[in-house]
């Protein structure tokens, strides 16, 4: 009898991760491997995260359109 393999279930939302600040050594928390140190101001690049950032088009509240939809301009 063989047991069918079950594919891993991806996390449903962002995961809180921890690391040491590369500049001052403070323990910092971030979302999916993206960090910002509140002590010295160091920030890692967004591409170092554990998974891709969502696109604006994937947001259910995102409206398709151009600059005329920008309420700040």
Secondary structure, 3 states (H helix, E strand, C coil): CCCCCCCCCCCCCCCEEEEECCCCCCEEEEECCECECCCCCCECCHHHCCCCCCCHHHCCCCCCCCHHHCCCC
